[in-house]
Amino acid sequence: MKLKPSCIPCIIDVRLKELVRLGVTEEEGLRVLIEVVDTISRLAKPGLNVAKLASAVYRKFKEMLKRDPYLDIKKRALDAFNEVREACHGMLWGLEGYERFAMAVKLALAGNSFDYGVSGFAPPKLEDIPKLVDEMVVERDETLKLYELSKGSSISYLLDNVEELPFDLVFINEMKKLGGRVTAIVKSAPFQNDVTTYEAMKVGLGNVADKIIETGVDASSVFLEEASNDARIALMASNIIVAKGMAHFEYLAETPLKNKTFFLLQAKCEPVAQELGVARKSYVVLWGSSM
């Protein structure tokens, strides 16, 4: 997705919230934000992919602060993992076949609501998830196609936020029941509250997915020109890709890989919603080849 005017203040606002979360001094916060604005002014131009700009800015932010503003958020998510996963299993109880798969997809979509990287968007509370799933309307819904194509397929699963892990493990398990061979792809180093190998191993992702590999980058998505050979080979060789979250959509939708990618996300901002042709805060299961 190309950079939109409203993306620039969004990136700045998210960095400001991270500074507040870290409790930095006014002087340090001002110094960091000046560098953030300078980085944007140097790199931003019409036609630039927004995920590329967001990643460059967060790299500068990390370089200056050398502290993780999402450390507490990730720790709370890991602490709650078992409880949330059990709740997900409870919501699948008694369901079979496509009905069970479709519910697992909705749970995976609900997990994508836990995003702190979008200005003006607040994640739900964990206790609200059952109601959220029960009332969920998937505005662009190609779950049935995903169900059929998952059968016996080689699947690359691009994870997003740490809070999504219990939902993702439940969904990955359902794909494996269809004979899918799932390679889970995680970030090599922190980008906001995204999953790295550390969190994946902590929750036992390797006991569910057939393989875990790293992107090779600390960016918002798996930028192919920077990605590890393992990540590139997995993405190219897989029959389908399941990409969680807006950042993967922002990047992969501009690559040839979109044609075998299912984008699972909540459209939390207006630019992404407009790109998808849905209302803001809508959920989508979108097959890239039908875009």
C-alpha positions as CSV (number, residue, x, y, z in Angstrom):
1,M,0.0,0.0,0.0
2,K,1.3,3.4,-0.9
3,L,1.9,6.0,1.7
4,K,-1.1,8.2,2.4
5,P,-1.1,11.6,4.1
6,S,-2.8,10.3,7.2
7,C,-0.1,7.6,7.6
8,I,2.5,10.2,8.7
9,P,0.7,11.6,11.8
10,C,-0.3,8.0,12.7
11,I,3.4,6.9,12.7
12,I,4.3,9.9,14.9
13,D,1.4,9.5,17.3
14,V,2.3,5.8,17.8
15,R,5.9,6.7,18.6
16,L,4.7,9.4,21.1
17,K,2.5,6.8,22.9
18,E,5.5,4.5,23.1
19,L,7.6,7.3,24.7
20,V,4.8,7.8,27.2
21,R,4.7,4.1,27.9
22,L,8.5,4.2,28.6
23,G,8.2,7.2,30.9
24,V,11.0,9.1,29.3
25,T,11.8,12.7,30.2
26,E,10.4,15.6,28.2
27,E,13.9,16.4,26.9
28,E,14.6,12.8,25.8
29,G,11.1,12.5,24.3
30,L,11.6,15.7,22.3
31,R,15.0,14.6,21.0
32,V,13.6,11.2,19.9
33,L,10.5,12.7,18.2
34,I,12.7,15.3,16.3
35,E,14.7,12.4,14.9
36,V,11.5,10.5,14.0
37,V,10.2,13.5,12.1
38,D,13.6,14.0,10.5
39,T,13.6,10.3,9.4
40,I,10.1,10.7,7.9
41,S,11.0,13.9,6.1
42,R,14.1,12.2,4.5
43,L,12.4,9.0,3.4
44,A,8.7,9.9,2.8
45,K,7.8,10.4,-0.9
46,P,4.8,9.7,-3.1
47,G,4.7,6.0,-4.1
48,L,6.7,4.8,-1.0
49,N,5.3,1.6,0.6
50,V,3.9,2.6,4.0
51,A,5.3,-0.5,5.7
52,K,8.8,0.4,4.6
53,L,8.5,3.8,6.1
54,A,7.0,2.6,9.4
55,S,9.8,0.0,9.7
56,A,12.6,2.5,9.0
57,V,11.1,4.9,11.6
58,Y,10.8,2.2,14.3
59,R,14.4,1.1,13.6
60,K,15.6,4.6,14.3
61,F,13.4,4.7,17.4
62,K,15.0,1.5,18.7
63,E,18.5,2.7,17.9
64,M,18.0,5.8,20.0
65,L,16.2,4.4,23.0
66,K,17.5,0.8,23.3
67,R,14.5,-0.1,25.3
68,D,11.4,-2.0,24.4
69,P,8.1,-0.1,24.9
70,Y,6.1,-3.3,24.5
71,L,7.9,-5.4,27.0
72,D,5.2,-5.3,29.6
73,I,2.5,-5.8,27.0
74,K,4.2,-8.9,25.7
75,K,4.8,-10.3,29.1
76,R,1.1,-10.0,30.0
77,A,0.2,-11.7,26.8
78,L,2.5,-14.6,27.5
79,D,1.2,-14.9,31.1
80,A,-2.4,-15.1,29.8
81,F,-1.6,-17.5,26.9
82,N,-2.9,-20.7,28.4
83,E,-6.1,-19.2,29.7
84,V,-6.9,-17.6,26.4
85,R,-6.1,-20.7,24.4
86,E,-8.4,-22.8,26.7
87,A,-11.2,-20.2,26.1
88,C,-10.7,-20.6,22.4
89,H,-10.9,-24.4,22.6
90,G,-14.2,-23.9,24.6
91,M,-15.6,-21.8,21.7
92,L,-14.8,-24.6,19.3
93,W,-16.3,-27.3,21.4
94,G,-19.0,-29.4,19.6
95,L,-18.3,-27.9,16.2
96,E,-17.1,-30.0,13.3
97,G,-15.9,-29.7,9.7
98,Y,-16.2,-26.3,8.0
99,E,-18.2,-24.8,10.9
100,R,-15.3,-25.5,13.3
101,F,-12.8,-24.2,10.8
102,A,-14.8,-21.0,10.3
103,M,-15.0,-20.4,14.0
104,A,-11.2,-20.9,14.3
105,V,-10.8,-18.2,11.5
106,K,-13.0,-15.8,13.5
107,L,-10.9,-16.4,16.6
108,A,-7.7,-15.7,14.6
109,L,-9.3,-12.5,13.3
110,A,-10.3,-11.5,16.9
111,G,-6.7,-11.9,17.9
112,N,-5.7,-9.4,15.3
113,S,-7.7,-6.7,17.2
114,F,-4.8,-6.6,19.7
115,D,-2.8,-3.9,18.0
116,Y,-1.1,-0.9,19.6
117,G,0.5,0.4,16.5
118,V,-2.5,2.3,15.0
119,S,-3.3,5.9,16.0
120,G,-6.9,6.2,17.3
121,F,-7.5,2.5,17.8
122,A,-7.9,0.8,21.2
123,P,-7.6,-3.0,21.5
124,P,-10.5,-4.9,23.1
125,K,-10.3,-6.5,26.6
126,L,-9.7,-10.2,26.7
127,E,-13.1,-10.8,28.5
128,D,-14.8,-9.1,25.5
129,I,-13.5,-11.7,23.0
130,P,-16.5,-14.1,23.1
131,K,-19.0,-11.3,22.5
132,L,-16.7,-9.9,19.7
133,V,-16.6,-13.2,18.0
134,D,-20.3,-13.9,18.4
135,E,-21.1,-10.5,16.8
136,M,-18.3,-10.5,14.2
137,V,-19.3,-9.8,10.6
138,V,-16.5,-10.6,8.1
139,E,-17.1,-8.0,5.4
140,R,-15.0,-9.7,2.7
141,D,-15.1,-13.4,3.5
142,E,-13.3,-16.0,1.5
143,T,-13.0,-18.5,4.4
144,L,-14.5,-21.3,2.4
145,K,-11.8,-20.9,-0.3
146,L,-9.2,-21.0,2.5
147,Y,-10.8,-24.1,3.9
148,E,-10.6,-25.9,0.6
149,L,-7.1,-24.8,-0.3
150,S,-5.7,-25.7,3.1
151,K,-6.4,-29.4,2.5
152,G,-3.1,-31.2,2.1
153,S,-1.3,-27.9,1.3
154,S,2.0,-26.5,2.2
155,I,1.2,-23.3,4.1
156,S,3.4,-20.4,5.2
157,Y,1.8,-18.6,8.2
158,L,3.1,-15.1,8.8
159,L,2.4,-14.2,12.4
160,D,1.7,-10.7,13.7
161,N,1.3,-9.6,17.4
162,V,2.2,-11.6,20.5
163,E,-1.4,-11.3,21.8
164,E,-2.6,-13.2,18.8
165,L,-0.5,-16.3,19.6
166,P,-3.2,-18.4,21.4
167,F,-5.7,-17.6,18.6
168,D,-3.1,-18.5,16.0
169,L,-2.1,-21.8,17.5
170,V,-5.7,-22.9,17.6
171,F,-6.2,-21.9,14.0
172,I,-3.0,-23.5,12.9
173,N,-4.1,-26.7,14.6
174,E,-7.3,-26.7,12.6
175,M,-5.4,-26.3,9.3
176,K,-3.2,-29.2,10.2
177,K,-6.3,-31.4,10.8
178,L,-7.0,-30.8,7.1
179,G,-3.6,-32.2,6.2
180,G,-1.9,-28.8,5.9
181,R,1.8,-28.6,6.5
182,V,2.4,-25.3,8.3
183,T,5.6,-23.3,8.5
184,A,5.2,-20.5,11.0
185,I,7.2,-17.4,10.1
186,V,8.2,-14.9,12.9
187,K,10.3,-11.8,13.2
188,S,14.0,-12.1,13.8
189,A,14.1,-9.1,16.2
190,P,11.4,-6.9,17.8
191,F,9.1,-4.8,15.8
192,Q,6.5,-3.2,18.1
193,N,4.6,-6.1,19.8
194,D,5.2,-8.6,17.0
195,V,6.1,-12.3,17.6
196,T,9.8,-13.2,17.6
197,T,11.3,-16.7,18.1
198,Y,11.5,-16.1,21.8
199,E,7.7,-15.7,22.2
200,A,7.0,-18.5,19.7
201,M,9.1,-21.0,21.7
202,K,7.7,-19.8,25.1
203,V,4.2,-20.8,24.0
204,G,5.2,-24.1,22.3
205,L,4.4,-23.0,18.7
206,G,6.9,-25.7,17.6
207,N,4.6,-28.3,19.0
208,V,1.8,-27.2,16.6
209,A,3.5,-25.9,13.5
210,D,5.6,-28.2,11.4
211,K,8.4,-25.7,11.4
212,I,9.3,-22.2,12.7
213,I,11.6,-19.9,10.7
214,E,12.5,-16.3,11.0
215,T,12.0,-13.5,8.5
216,G,15.6,-12.4,8.9
217,V,14.5,-8.8,9.5
218,D,13.1,-6.7,12.3
219,A,10.6,-5.0,10.0
220,S,6.8,-4.8,10.0
221,S,6.6,-7.4,7.2
222,V,8.8,-9.9,5.4
223,F,10.6,-7.5,3.0
224,L,11.8,-9.9,0.3
225,E,15.0,-8.0,-0.5
226,E,16.0,-8.2,3.2
227,A,14.5,-11.6,4.2
228,S,16.4,-14.7,5.1
229,N,16.9,-17.4,2.5
230,D,14.8,-19.7,4.6
231,A,11.9,-17.2,4.6
232,R,12.1,-16.5,0.9
233,I,12.2,-20.2,0.0
234,A,9.3,-21.0,2.3
235,L,7.1,-18.3,0.9
236,M,8.0,-19.1,-2.7
237,A,7.5,-22.9,-2.2
238,S,4.3,-22.8,-0.2
239,N,0.9,-23.5,-1.9
240,I,-0.7,-20.7,0.1
241,I,0.4,-18.0,2.5
242,V,-1.7,-16.9,5.5
243,A,-0.7,-13.3,6.4
244,K,-2.0,-11.9,9.7
245,G,-2.4,-8.2,10.2
246,M,-2.3,-4.9,8.3
247,A,1.4,-4.6,7.8
248,H,1.7,-7.8,5.9
249,F,-1.2,-6.6,3.7
250,E,0.4,-3.2,3.2
251,Y,3.5,-4.9,1.9
252,L,2.6,-8.2,0.3
253,A,-0.4,-6.8,-1.7
254,E,2.2,-5.0,-3.8
255,T,4.2,-8.2,-4.5
256,P,3.5,-11.2,-6.8
257,L,3.1,-13.3,-3.6
258,K,-0.4,-11.6,-3.1
259,N,-1.8,-14.1,-5.6
260,K,-1.4,-17.0,-3.2
261,T,-1.9,-15.1,0.0
262,F,-4.9,-15.0,2.3
263,F,-5.0,-11.8,4.3
264,L,-6.6,-12.1,7.7
265,L,-7.0,-8.8,9.5
266,Q,-9.1,-6.1,11.0
267,A,-9.0,-2.9,9.1
268,K,-8.1,-0.6,12.0
269,C,-7.4,2.6,10.0
270,E,-9.1,4.5,7.2
271,P,-6.4,4.1,4.5
272,V,-6.3,0.3,4.9
273,A,-10.1,0.1,5.0
274,Q,-10.4,2.2,1.8
275,E,-7.8,0.0,0.1
276,L,-9.8,-3.1,1.0
277,G,-13.1,-1.5,0.2
278,V,-14.6,-2.0,3.6
279,A,-15.6,0.1,6.6
280,R,-13.0,0.9,9.3
281,K,-12.8,-1.8,12.0
282,S,-14.2,-4.4,9.6
283,Y,-12.7,-7.9,9.5
284,V,-11.6,-9.5,6.2
285,V,-10.5,-12.9,5.0
286,L,-9.3,-11.9,1.6
287,W,-7.7,-14.1,-1.2
288,G,-5.1,-11.9,-2.8
289,S,-5.7,-13.3,-6.3
290,S,-9.3,-11.9,-6.2
291,M,-8.2,-8.3,-5.4
